[in-house]
Amino acid sequence: MLQALIRGRPRWCACLAMVAVAVAALAPAWAAAGVPEAPRARIIGVADGLPSSKVNGMAFDHAGYLWLATTDGLARYDGVGMKVWRHVPGDPASLPGNDLALVTVDDRDRIWVAAEGRGLSMMDARREGFVQYSRTAHPQIGSDDTFSVASRNGEVWFGTYGGGLHRIDRNGRIERFMPKDGDPRSLPSSTVLSLAFDDRGELWIGTFKGLARWTGSDFERYPLPGDDPAPWVFTMAPVGDALWVGSKTGLHRRERDGRWSDPDYSVMFAQLNAVLSLAPDRDGSFWIGTQRSIWRATPQTVPAPMALGPARPARPVQQILGQDDGSFWFPLAGVGVGYLRPDWRRIAQYSRERGTLSSELYTALAPSARGGFWLIGARGEIERLGQDGVVEPVADGPHDALGKGGIPNTAVEDRRGRLWIATSRNNLVRIDPSGAWRDWSDDSAQDPVLPGEPDRVAIAPDGTLWISYLTQGLQQRDPDTGKVLATIAVGPQQGIGNGDFDAIGFAPDGALWIASGEGLLRRDAARNVMAAVPGLPGDRVFGFVFENADSLWLQRLNGLEHYRREGGRWQLRERAGVERGIPAVEGTGLFRDRDGRLWLPTARGLFRWDPKAQRLRRFGVQDGMSSQEFLRRTSVLTADGTLAASLSDGSVVLIDTAWPDPAARQPRLVWHQLDVRRHGRWVPLPLHRPVRPSGSERASRYEALPTLAPDDREMRVQLRLLSFDDPQANRYYTWLEGYDSDWVAVGESGERVFAGLPPGSYVLRARAVDANGNAALERTLEFNVRPPWWRTPPALAALLGLIALAAWWATMAYRRRLARRLNWQRAEHEREVAKQASLAKTRFLATLGHEVRTPMTGVLGMSELLLDTPLDQKQRGYTESIRRAGEHLLRLVNDALDLARIESGKLELAHEPFDLRALVAQAADLMRPLAQQRGLRFQVDVDADAPAGLRGDQSRVCQILLNLLGNAIKFTDTGSVGLRVERLSPQGVRFEVSDTGPGLNEEQKQRLFRRFEQAEGARTAARYGGSGLGLAISQELAAAMEGLIAVHSEPGQGARFVFDLPLAQAEPPAHSAAANEPKLARPHVGPRAVLLVEDDPTVAEVIAGLLRTQGHRVTHVANGLAALAEVATARFDLALLDLDLPGINGLDLARQLRAQGFAQPLVAVTARADADAEPQAAKAGFDRFLRKPVTGAMLAEALRALFEREA
């Protein structure tokens, strides 16, 4: 029946012919869940840090690190990275060479390695360097070619090539054993190939001349079965109470009672394929490393070679290392080292590389109800993967049907064993078990397919076939006839959006469900439309699976979601997303196994979510798979729990979802590396175990670090969980007590850096969980951070002393400050009181001056007018006395006003050039008559180098000179008074006034320049008169001009006043007028019409009289309104206005007159003594300013100056 198909030449026909044969002759269904044994190790190679791809030896230390002896150094593997030791020239603590033959770990956790031809090297538990055991260091060693090492109870035995057997005892003494001719109790050969201790602690030695046992004093030889009783013995492996021996003649087994029971396959492992290593598995099988390959032997089968990794040349396998959990390590020459997980039987992988598959890529897979899987290649290859793992390619098939159909997209087997294949070019092909086939396309005359690309096919519970077509819709067909039973086209009328389908499935009630960009849709069979499901999301769903009719799981980008139907509406009950480790990735299917666990194939691996345990497990390259990218539409799950899928590298993987996880165990968590950043570089820290009571539950978990220095900026902690199943899935957690508030997730790196830890004692706790959820024993690390010197107890004590001292000093300072503050407040109060008193005095003096000047005008003016009338001698004397008394009173008032200006800071000094010699002459002319009246000589001496002119206030300088000369004349009864003028260096002038008076003592000189003070107080005032203000005012005027008055005097020796005035030199004015020179009351100008506005009748009468005696016509009014009326009706040549008038004051009156066109001169006459009066008058329009009391000379000078300017 198959002959017609076999005769067909096209490739696809040949393929389908084989499929038909396979379908017809299919073996019974797989008896139980499981996949064929096809072990595949995870490769750790040079890219992972391995120094060489050739590994000669392996061993675990007490912490759980894997040590690898390679041809280019020694490596320590922690599951994440490698640390490598190599030979360093000039460093005796390094390896003597890099080509290492073996590595082992003794019961004291010391690492022993043998470098090719360079003896034995040992690194103790501190891992700080190697100690060399060679003939150079120890002449008692017979050879530097070490072939084997074994240790027990602190003793190390090593065998050499040609040098015999050696023992290093616990004290380091070396004892050598050699064969002795004629002694059967000696070592059989000087070359020792292997050493091993059995379960009773007895040492077995394999040599070039057979097997021997160390008895404690000598060697007992044991002949091997066969023709050669003393062959080369390459390896020995104690297994239970038996000893397996690999020799040149084959594999042998010695029972405890001494009997030899060789396995049937012993001769398979003779010379050229001799056993070099043997490791038992937990199921009673063996892993055997030979001179050519790796073999696996089970009690029921003949040993078979195992290809654990990529194809590689045949090389000796020196050692196979097994672990208690059932995992194994294999050296794979040219590749590296392979790790086989304890659950390696869960996964089987087939690929073209291994010669088991023919296609480069499989785009469709379909389980068969009779067991096994159909594999559909991208180029049309069809193969059957049988239950026993044998792949049978189909040699021929219907090429016309599939060749034009493009790439196969999806496949399914129906209930009658017919295989349906949909291709990318709208072809649907059915292959019957009989070998007949039929196809449908979009141009078929009957029951054509939809014009879109078919991407999914599924068998409904009723046996019908459903096919989805991209962008077109859905079709239901009768699998027997191929007839189209129903079509659901894309469009809103039938509830399908754009026709982008991600999954097809069926509810427990048989209803069709689809996952698409619109979410999950359910078919309404009555109306033949797809409808949204109430309560389920409306966005894209990539896969779904039912638990039962009312429970549903689905996968979206945000993870897995569990819904339950309640009251006709689906409710979200659980979500597992990225927070649980499930990636945000488009899934290629979603399946549920018999234990309720969900399986999610993706481009990032296969994920298994256990809702009960809330645990995620990832399957991928860490499980030995060559790829973890699962192709779309190729993942299928059989009823017995086998998941099959195609991977992106062209391989096909089978996964037994029912295979149990490895037994729970407690992985080892270690402090991998601890270091601190010190002076800009990382410095490792040693660990030590503190002394704790032996009965303490946690004593074995405590370690400690040396005390950290205060300038250790950072501390870095690196943890390693020595669980090698999936190191990238290990998770670490730390809690630094006193620093963290809870456990801190460190992630997969296991590294954490602590920066800026304050001084104190710390306890760091660490936890870890491996990929299978096994938790390691918590580790605890104690350490201290030393405070800086300034925070040590002595420094703190000193600081407390300093604080106490500072507190005492601060208290005293506070008291002093408080006292100063009280003094300052008192002084401020006194100053304020004095200031207020001074201001009151100033206001009083100003008021007094104002009030005194007005009547003084009457006194002086009337006396002047009276002196111009005919008087007899007596009357004239009285009148002169009145005038002198008035002038004296005026001087007192002026002195008081000057004092008030100085105290208030309102003293204004002129800054004009003046003629020094003219000023001196003016003062001398004024004082000389007074001196002559008292009978005194008056001398004036002006040096030739005295400056001709100075810049300053001429009147104030003259006032000081007159005060000094007046005092000298007043207090000198006989003798002379002199004035000397000379240049002052670097600039200015010095005046020196001397007299021959009574002189002054020190106490008098101290009080001389005080206000209201005289030499002998009241006595001087009674005798000479005066107010005691002259010298005080002179000193303050001198200070205002940056000068100084000093007195030099002794009692009875007269006095000498030195007045230094540092004025700038200037050119003297062309015409120097002597100041304060008395003028005669004669008119200097012709008669004028004068308007006098004065409210005081006496003052008005005096001023009017003085003006009339000069020939002027005077009209007097008492207020401003009368003045305005006079100006309006008469013409005046000038007007004299008092500033303090009733009603309109003098300033406002002046503004009114100027506003009305009065252009004649205005003269202000006022008793105001303030400095602001004259500028205010000038601003109001006055041309001249006179202060009361006025004299005829003052009036005549003012009028002369005014009318001369007009002229």
SULMO-V455201 format. One record per residue. N is the residue number from 0. RES is the residue in one letter. D_LAST is the distance of its C-alpha to the last C-alpha in Angstrom with 2 decimals. Layout:
# SULMO-V455201
n;res;d_last
N;RES;D_LAST
N;RES;D_LAST
This chain:
# SULMO-V455201
n;res;d_last
0;M;157.69
1;L;154.85
2;Q;156.31
3;A;154.54
4;L;151.21
5;I;151.98
6;R;152.95
7;G;149.50
8;R;147.40
9;P;143.87
10;R;142.19
11;W;141.43
12;C;145.01
13;A;146.18
14;C;143.68
15;L;144.76
16;A;148.37
17;M;147.89
18;V;146.03
19;A;148.98
20;V;151.35
21;A;149.21
22;V;148.96
23;A;152.68
24;A;153.54
25;L;150.83
26;A;151.84
27;P;151.79
28;A;148.46
29;W;146.84
30;A;148.55
31;A;145.53
32;A;141.83
33;G;140.92
34;V;139.93
35;P;141.82
36;E;140.98
37;A;138.54
38;P;136.53
39;R;133.19
40;A;131.07
41;R;127.33
42;I;126.35
43;I;124.07
44;G;123.40
45;V;121.15
46;A;118.34
47;D;118.48
48;G;118.03
49;L;121.69
50;P;121.78
51;S;124.88
52;S;126.94
53;K;130.14
54;V;130.76
55;N;133.67
56;G;133.42
57;M;131.89
58;A;131.68
59;F;129.86
60;D;128.39
61;H;128.45
62;A;125.06
63;G;126.19
64;Y;124.45
65;L;126.45
66;W;126.87
67;L;127.73
68;A;129.18
69;T;128.42
70;T;128.90
71;D;125.22
72;G;124.44
73;L;124.75
74;A;122.89
75;R;122.32
76;Y;121.90
77;D;120.36
78;G;120.55
79;V;116.95
80;G;116.61
81;M;118.27
82;K;117.65
83;V;119.23
84;W;120.51
85;R;121.31
86;H;122.08
87;V;119.06
88;P;119.71
89;G;119.33
90;D;119.40
91;P;122.73
92;A;121.97
93;S;121.88
94;L;124.88
95;P;127.05
96;G;127.25
97;N;126.25
98;D;129.65
99;L;130.93
100;A;134.49
101;L;134.35
102;V;132.39
103;T;133.64
104;V;132.34
105;D;134.31
106;D;134.57
107;R;131.76
108;D;129.39
109;R;129.37
110;I;129.04
111;W;131.67
112;V;131.36
113;A;133.47
114;A;131.87
115;E;134.19
116;G;135.88
117;R;133.39
118;G;135.00
119;L;133.85
120;S;130.34
121;M;129.41
122;M;126.12
123;D;126.14
124;A;124.69
125;R;121.24
126;R;121.04
127;E;119.26
128;G;121.42
129;F;124.95
130;V;127.64
131;Q;130.00
132;Y;133.79
133;S;135.09
134;R;137.59
135;T;134.78
136;A;133.59
137;H;137.07
138;P;139.95
139;Q;142.48
140;I;141.44
141;G;143.94
142;S;141.80
143;D;138.21
144;D;139.39
145;T;139.21
146;F;140.98
147;S;140.98
148;V;139.47
149;A;140.51
150;S;139.55
151;R;140.81
152;N;140.40
153;G;137.81
154;E;140.01
155;V;139.18
156;W;141.96
157;F;141.34
158;G;143.73
159;T;143.25
160;Y;144.76
161;G;147.40
162;G;145.99
163;G;147.69
164;L;146.46
165;H;143.98
166;R;143.03
167;I;139.79
168;D;140.32
169;R;137.72
170;N;137.02
171;G;136.38
172;R;139.70
173;I;141.17
174;E;144.91
175;R;146.52
176;F;149.72
177;M;151.74
178;P;155.15
179;K;158.09
180;D;161.08
181;G;164.11
182;D;162.17
183;P;162.23
184;R;159.92
185;S;157.11
186;L;154.35
187;P;155.94
188;S;153.45
189;S;150.55
190;T;148.49
191;V;147.34
192;L;146.07
193;S;145.42
194;L;145.21
195;A;145.33
196;F;145.93
197;D;148.10
198;D;147.82
199;R;149.84
200;G;147.50
201;E;149.96
202;L;148.61
203;W;150.13
204;I;149.78
205;G;150.19
206;T;151.05
207;F;152.37
208;K;155.81
209;G;155.82
210;L;154.79
211;A;154.88
212;R;153.87
213;W;152.56
214;T;154.77
215;G;152.65
216;S;154.64
217;D;155.79
218;F;155.93
219;E;158.44
220;R;158.97
221;Y;159.58
222;P;161.26
223;L;159.97
224;P;162.32
225;G;163.48
226;D;164.79
227;D;162.03
228;P;161.74
229;A;158.97
230;P;156.50
231;W;152.81
232;V;151.16
233;F;147.67
234;T;146.66
235;M;147.83
236;A;146.57
237;P;147.80
238;V;147.99
239;G;149.32
240;D;152.48
241;A;153.13
242;L;151.93
243;W;151.20
244;V;151.62
245;G;150.44
246;S;152.40
247;K;153.41
248;T;156.44
249;G;154.72
250;L;153.41
251;H;155.52
252;R;155.52
253;R;156.95
254;E;157.80
255;R;157.52
256;D;161.31
257;G;161.19
258;R;162.47
259;W;160.88
260;S;160.28
261;D;158.70
262;P;157.16
263;D;158.83
264;Y;155.94
265;S;155.96
266;V;156.85
267;M;153.83
268;F;151.75
269;A;153.67
270;Q;152.36
271;L;149.57
272;N;148.64
273;A;149.15
274;V;147.32
275;L;144.33
276;S;142.97
277;L;144.12
278;A;142.28
279;P;143.96
280;D;142.43
281;R;142.76
282;D;145.17
283;G;147.72
284;S;146.68
285;F;145.54
286;W;142.81
287;I;144.21
288;G;142.30
289;T;144.45
290;Q;144.20
291;R;143.30
292;S;141.75
293;I;141.24
294;W;144.16
295;R;144.76
296;A;148.16
297;T;149.26
298;P;152.58
299;Q;153.70
300;T;152.49
301;V;152.70
302;P;149.50
303;A;147.12
304;P;144.14
305;M;140.76
306;A;137.77
307;L;134.99
308;G;132.19
309;P;131.52
310;A;134.19
311;R;134.49
312;P;137.03
313;A;139.93
314;R;138.87
315;P;140.31
316;V;139.04
317;Q;138.91
318;Q;138.07
319;I;137.75
320;L;135.84
321;G;136.47
322;Q;134.58
323;D;135.91
324;D;134.33
325;G;136.37
326;S;133.75
327;F;134.45
328;W;132.66
329;F;134.07
330;P;133.10
331;L;132.76
332;A;132.77
333;G;130.17
334;V;128.39
335;G;127.64
336;V;128.96
337;G;130.04
338;Y;129.75
339;L;132.26
340;R;131.33
341;P;133.92
342;D;133.93
343;W;134.35
344;R;137.35
345;R;135.01
346;I;133.70
347;A;135.52
348;Q;133.73
349;Y;135.28
350;S;133.73
351;R;134.62
352;E;133.60
353;R;136.47
354;G;138.89
355;T;139.62
356;L;137.69
357;S;137.59
358;S;134.42
359;E;130.96
360;L;129.51
361;Y;131.12
362;T;129.37
363;A;131.86
364;L;134.13
365;A;136.72
366;P;138.95
367;S;142.60
368;A;144.56
369;R;147.33
370;G;145.06
371;G;142.78
372;F;139.96
373;W;139.58
374;L;136.95
375;I;135.54
376;G;133.71
377;A;130.80
378;R;133.09
379;G;135.91
380;E;137.76
381;I;139.77
382;E;141.10
383;R;142.65
384;L;141.69
385;G;144.76
386;Q;145.17
387;D;146.24
388;G;143.11
389;V;144.92
390;V;143.06
391;E;145.31
392;P;143.73
393;V;145.07
394;A;146.19
395;D;146.10
396;G;144.94
397;P;143.90
398;H;141.43
399;D;140.91
400;A;139.86
401;L;137.40
402;G;136.44
403;K;134.63
404;G;133.15
405;G;130.44
406;I;129.67
407;P;131.58
408;N;129.14
409;T;131.31
410;A;134.94
411;V;137.16
412;E;140.87
413;D;142.39
414;R;145.19
415;R;147.93
416;G;146.56
417;R;145.02
418;L;141.89
419;W;139.02
420;I;136.33
421;A;133.21
422;T;131.37
423;S;127.90
424;R;129.14
425;N;130.45
426;N;133.93
427;L;136.01
428;V;139.22
429;R;142.11
430;I;144.72
431;D;147.90
432;P;150.02
433;S;152.65
434;G;150.34
435;A;149.70
436;W;146.13
437;R;144.23
438;D;140.62
439;W;138.29
440;S;135.15
441;D;132.72
442;D;134.91
443;S;138.16
444;A;140.18
445;Q;140.97
446;D;138.69
447;P;135.86
448;V;133.17
449;L;129.62
450;P;127.52
451;G;125.22
452;E;125.87
453;P;128.18
454;D;126.72
455;R;128.77
456;V;132.34
457;A;133.85
458;I;137.21
459;A;136.98
460;P;139.21
461;D;141.34
462;G;141.96
463;T;139.87
464;L;137.42
465;W;133.68
466;I;131.47
467;S;127.68
468;Y;126.07
469;L;122.42
470;T;120.36
471;Q;123.59
472;G;125.14
473;L;128.41
474;Q;132.13
475;Q;135.19
476;R;138.48
477;D;142.10
478;P;142.97
479;D;146.54
480;T;145.94
481;G;142.30
482;K;141.70
483;V;138.20
484;L;138.37
485;A;134.75
486;T;131.41
487;I;127.96
488;A;125.42
489;V;121.75
490;G;119.61
491;P;118.45
492;Q;121.69
493;Q;123.72
494;G;121.01
495;I;120.38
496;G;116.89
497;N;116.56
498;G;119.87
499;D;118.53
500;F;121.26
501;D;121.23
502;A;124.45
503;I;127.55
504;G;129.53
505;F;131.76
506;A;131.58
507;P;134.63
508;D;135.53
509;G;135.71
510;A;132.52
511;L;130.49
512;W;127.03
513;I;124.54
514;A;121.34
515;S;118.62
516;G;114.92
517;E;115.20
518;G;116.74
519;L;120.35
520;L;122.26
521;R;125.71
522;R;128.21
523;D;129.26
524;A;132.82
525;A;133.37
526;R;130.49
527;N;130.47
528;V;126.71
529;M;124.58
530;A;122.50
531;A;119.87
532;V;121.14
533;P;119.41
534;G;117.48
535;L;117.53
536;P;114.36
537;G;113.47
538;D;112.16
539;R;114.12
540;V;117.17
541;F;118.87
542;G;122.08
543;F;123.97
544;V;127.17
545;F;128.98
546;E;130.26
547;N;132.12
548;A;131.72
549;D;128.85
550;S;127.13
551;L;125.21
552;W;123.17
553;L;120.76
554;Q;118.42
555;R;114.91
556;L;112.01
557;N;110.99
558;G;114.43
559;L;117.69
560;E;117.83
561;H;120.71
562;Y;121.27
563;R;123.79
564;R;124.85
565;E;124.68
566;G;125.19
567;G;125.31
568;R;121.93
569;W;121.21
570;Q;119.00
571;L;117.30
572;R;118.79
573;E;117.78
574;R;115.55
575;A;115.73
576;G;112.95
577;V;110.89
578;E;110.47
579;R;114.21
580;G;114.15
581;I;115.24
582;P;113.08
583;A;111.18
584;V;113.41
585;E;115.55
586;G;119.10
587;T;122.16
588;G;124.40
589;L;124.98
590;F;128.34
591;R;129.84
592;D;132.68
593;R;135.50
594;D;133.52
595;G;130.63
596;R;128.32
597;L;126.08
598;W;126.01
599;L;123.00
600;P;123.27
601;T;119.94
602;A;118.40
603;R;117.43
604;G;120.89
605;L;123.32
606;F;122.11
607;R;124.40
608;W;123.04
609;D;125.17
610;P;124.00
611;K;126.15
612;A;124.99
613;Q;121.50
614;R;121.82
615;L;120.96
616;R;122.89
617;R;121.97
618;F;124.55
619;G;123.52
620;V;123.51
621;Q;123.75
622;D;127.22
623;G;128.31
624;M;127.55
625;S;126.40
626;S;123.89
627;Q;122.49
628;E;121.21
629;F;123.53
630;L;123.86
631;R;123.43
632;R;126.54
633;T;128.86
634;S;129.04
635;V;132.16
636;L;133.81
637;T;137.57
638;A;139.41
639;D;140.55
640;G;136.96
641;T;136.50
642;L;133.10
643;A;133.09
644;A;130.11
645;S;129.06
646;L;126.29
647;S;123.79
648;D;125.44
649;G;128.66
650;S;130.57
651;V;132.22
652;V;132.02
653;L;134.36
654;I;133.26
655;D;135.58
656;T;133.50
657;A;136.24
658;W;136.32
659;P;135.42
660;D;132.30
661;P;132.79
662;A;133.84
663;A;131.12
664;R;130.26
665;Q;127.53
666;P;125.54
667;R;124.01
668;L;120.30
669;V;118.93
670;W;115.65
671;H;115.43
672;Q;112.41
673;L;109.95
674;D;107.00
675;V;103.46
676;R;100.39
677;R;99.72
678;H;97.18
679;G;96.83
680;R;100.55
681;W;103.41
682;V;105.79
683;P;109.20
684;L;110.29
685;P;113.90
686;L;115.70
687;H;117.95
688;R;119.97
689;P;119.24
690;V;122.14
691;R;123.14
692;P;126.26
693;S;128.98
694;G;129.73
695;S;126.23
696;E;126.30
697;R;123.17
698;A;123.63
699;S;124.51
700;R;121.39
701;Y;118.89
702;E;117.19
703;A;114.28
704;L;111.57
705;P;110.12
706;T;107.00
707;L;103.96
708;A;101.11
709;P;97.67
710;D;96.24
711;D;98.93
712;R;96.62
713;E;99.25
714;M;102.95
715;R;104.98
716;V;108.29
717;Q;110.75
718;L;113.80
719;R;116.93
720;L;119.66
721;L;122.66
722;S;124.11
723;F;124.66
724;D;125.72
725;D;122.23
726;P;119.64
727;Q;116.76
728;A;117.75
729;N;117.69
730;R;115.00
731;Y;113.38
732;Y;111.68
733;T;109.95
734;W;108.62
735;L;106.63
736;E;107.01
737;G;103.77
738;Y;101.84
739;D;103.34
740;S;104.02
741;D;107.06
742;W;109.01
743;V;106.90
744;A;108.53
745;V;108.23
746;G;110.01
747;E;112.34
748;S;110.42
749;G;111.29
750;E;108.10
751;R;105.32
752;V;102.38
753;F;100.89
754;A;97.36
755;G;95.39
756;L;98.19
757;P;97.00
758;P;99.10
759;G;102.28
760;S;105.91
761;Y;106.83
762;V;109.95
763;L;110.05
764;R;112.74
765;A;113.92
766;R;116.18
767;A;117.42
768;V;119.56
769;D;121.40
770;A;121.95
771;N;125.01
772;G;123.23
773;N;124.78
774;A;122.57
775;A;122.47
776;L;122.68
777;E;119.25
778;R;117.82
779;T;115.62
780;L;113.36
781;E;111.83
782;F;108.92
783;N;106.10
784;V;102.54
785;R;101.54
786;P;98.15
787;P;95.60
788;W;95.66
789;W;92.84
790;R;95.02
791;T;98.20
792;P;99.50
793;P;98.34
794;A;94.91
795;L;94.80
796;A;95.93
797;A;93.24
798;L;90.78
799;L;91.89
800;G;91.42
801;L;87.97
802;I;87.23
803;A;88.44
804;L;86.40
805;A;83.40
806;A;84.00
807;W;84.18
808;W;81.06
809;A;79.32
810;T;80.40
811;M;79.06
812;A;75.90
813;Y;75.59
814;R;76.02
815;R;73.44
816;R;71.13
817;L;71.80
818;A;71.08
819;R;67.88
820;R;66.97
821;L;67.69
822;N;65.67
823;W;62.89
824;Q;63.08
825;R;63.12
826;A;60.17
827;E;58.37
828;H;59.17
829;E;58.01
830;R;54.88
831;E;54.25
832;V;54.95
833;A;52.67
834;K;50.02
835;Q;50.37
836;A;50.33
837;S;47.25
838;L;45.54
839;A;46.68
840;K;45.46
841;T;42.12
842;R;41.84
843;F;43.01
844;L;40.52
845;A;37.67
846;T;38.91
847;L;39.52
848;G;36.05
849;H;34.62
850;E;36.98
851;V;36.55
852;R;32.75
853;T;32.67
854;P;35.04
855;M;33.55
856;T;30.28
857;G;32.40
858;V;34.29
859;L;31.46
860;G;29.14
861;M;31.95
862;S;33.01
863;E;29.54
864;L;29.46
865;L;33.01
866;L;32.30
867;D;29.87
868;T;32.84
869;P;35.73
870;L;38.26
871;D;41.37
872;Q;42.04
873;K;43.92
874;Q;41.41
875;R;38.57
876;G;40.74
877;Y;41.37
878;T;37.72
879;E;36.85
880;S;39.67
881;I;38.33
882;R;34.86
883;R;36.49
884;A;38.77
885;G;35.91
886;E;34.02
887;H;37.31
888;L;37.86
889;L;34.39
890;R;35.20
891;L;38.47
892;V;36.83
893;N;34.33
894;D;37.30
895;A;39.25
896;L;36.46
897;D;36.11
898;L;39.86
899;A;39.80
900;R;37.23
901;I;39.38
902;E;42.53
903;S;41.10
904;G;39.68
905;K;36.16
906;L;34.70
907;E;31.73
908;L;30.98
909;A;27.92
910;H;28.70
911;E;26.01
912;P;26.54
913;F;26.38
914;D;27.51
915;L;30.99
916;R;31.33
917;A;28.01
918;L;29.21
919;V;32.60
920;A;31.18
921;Q;29.05
922;A;32.22
923;A;34.36
924;D;32.12
925;L;32.35
926;M;36.12
927;R;37.35
928;P;37.24
929;L;39.24
930;A;41.81
931;Q;42.15
932;Q;42.70
933;R;45.68
934;G;46.96
935;L;46.36
936;R;45.51
937;F;42.35
938;Q;42.31
939;V;39.83
940;D;41.14
941;V;39.08
942;D;41.26
943;A;40.25
944;D;40.73
945;A;38.51
946;P;35.81
947;A;32.48
948;G;30.54
949;L;31.55
950;R;30.41
951;G;30.58
952;D;29.29
953;Q;28.17
954;S;28.09
955;R;31.63
956;V;32.97
957;C;31.66
958;Q;33.16
959;I;36.53
960;L;36.46
961;L;35.71
962;N;38.56
963;L;40.98
964;L;40.14
965;G;40.19
966;N;43.62
967;A;44.94
968;I;43.96
969;K;45.23
970;F;48.67
971;T;49.28
972;D;51.03
973;T;51.78
974;G;51.01
975;S;47.81
976;V;45.12
977;G;43.85
978;L;41.28
979;R;42.11
980;V;39.97
981;E;41.64
982;R;41.50
983;L;43.11
984;S;45.31
985;P;44.75
986;Q;41.06
987;G;38.93
988;V;39.11
989;R;41.60
990;F;40.78
991;E;43.82
992;V;43.74
993;S;46.98
994;D;48.42
995;T;51.74
996;G;52.15
997;P;55.29
998;G;54.95
999;L;55.75
1000;N;58.93
1001;E;59.23
1002;E;59.28
1003;Q;56.11
1004;K;54.38
1005;Q;55.42
1006;R;53.78
1007;L;50.76
1008;F;48.30
1009;R;49.63
1010;R;47.63
1011;F;48.36
1012;E;50.65
1013;Q;50.79
1014;A;53.14
1015;E;55.76
1016;G;54.67
1017;A;54.77
1018;R;55.83
1019;T;52.67
1020;A;50.55
1021;A;52.42
1022;R;52.02
1023;Y;48.48
1024;G;46.89
1025;G;44.62
1026;S;44.99
1027;G;46.24
1028;L;43.38
1029;G;41.30
1030;L;43.45
1031;A;44.24
1032;I;40.59
1033;S;39.94
1034;Q;42.87
1035;E;41.76
1036;L;38.18
1037;A;39.72
1038;A;42.00
1039;A;39.12
1040;M;37.62
1041;E;41.17
1042;G;41.68
1043;L;44.42
1044;I;44.99
1045;A;48.48
1046;V;50.16
1047;H;52.90
1048;S;54.71
1049;E;58.15
1050;P;59.20
1051;G;58.88
1052;Q;57.08
1053;G;53.47
1054;A;51.24
1055;R;49.16
1056;F;46.54
1057;V;45.66
1058;F;42.55
1059;D;42.62
1060;L;39.55
1061;P;40.01
1062;L;36.37
1063;A;35.65
1064;Q;34.41
1065;A;30.90
1066;E;28.66
1067;P;26.49
1068;P;22.70
1069;A;21.14
1070;H;19.40
1071;S;21.53
1072;A;20.40
1073;A;23.38
1074;A;23.77
1075;N;24.80
1076;E;24.19
1077;P;24.36
1078;K;21.49
1079;L;22.15
1080;A;21.25
1081;R;19.09
1082;P;15.94
1083;H;12.98
1084;V;10.79
1085;G;12.23
1086;P;14.80
1087;R;14.16
1088;A;16.78
1089;V;17.83
1090;L;20.58
1091;L;22.76
1092;V;25.42
1093;E;28.03
1094;D;31.77
1095;D;32.87
1096;P;33.13
1097;T;33.05
1098;V;29.95
1099;A;28.29
1100;E;29.40
1101;V;28.18
1102;I;24.64
1103;A;24.46
1104;G;25.85
1105;L;23.46
1106;L;20.45
1107;R;22.19
1108;T;22.98
1109;Q;19.24
1110;G;19.11
1111;H;17.99
1112;R;20.10
1113;V;21.74
1114;T;23.90
1115;H;26.19
1116;V;28.28
1117;A;30.77
1118;N;30.77
1119;G;29.09
1120;L;30.99
1121;A;29.93
1122;A;26.30
1123;L;26.72
1124;A;28.42
1125;E;25.73
1126;V;23.00
1127;A;25.39
1128;T;25.95
1129;A;22.76
1130;R;19.02
1131;F;16.96
1132;D;13.30
1133;L;14.50
1134;A;17.96
1135;L;19.91
1136;L;22.96
1137;D;26.08
1138;L;27.55
1139;D;31.13
1140;L;31.43
1141;P;34.71
1142;G;35.21
1143;I;32.05
1144;N;30.49
1145;G;26.81
1146;L;26.54
1147;D;28.27
1148;L;26.28
1149;A;23.00
1150;R;24.65
1151;Q;25.84
1152;L;22.51
1153;R;20.94
1154;A;24.13
1155;Q;23.83
1156;G;20.41
1157;F;18.30
1158;A;14.90
1159;Q;13.07
1160;P;12.89
1161;L;16.39
1162;V;17.64
1163;A;21.26
1164;V;23.44
1165;T;26.92
1166;A;30.04
1167;R;30.90
1168;A;31.79
1169;D;32.51
1170;A;30.68
1171;D;30.27
1172;A;28.13
1173;E;24.74
1174;P;25.31
1175;Q;26.55
1176;A;23.50
1177;A;21.18
1178;K;23.62
1179;A;23.61
1180;G;19.85
1181;F;18.45
1182;D;15.13
1183;R;16.44
1184;F;20.08
1185;L;21.71
1186;R;25.46
1187;K;27.44
1188;P;28.19
1189;V;24.73
1190;T;24.23
1191;G;21.99
1192;A;20.53
1193;M;19.86
1194;L;18.13
1195;A;16.05
1196;E;15.08
1197;A;14.31
1198;L;12.07
1199;R;10.26
1200;A;9.89
1201;L;8.81
1202;F;6.06
1203;E;4.94
1204;R;5.36
1205;E;3.73
1206;A;0.00
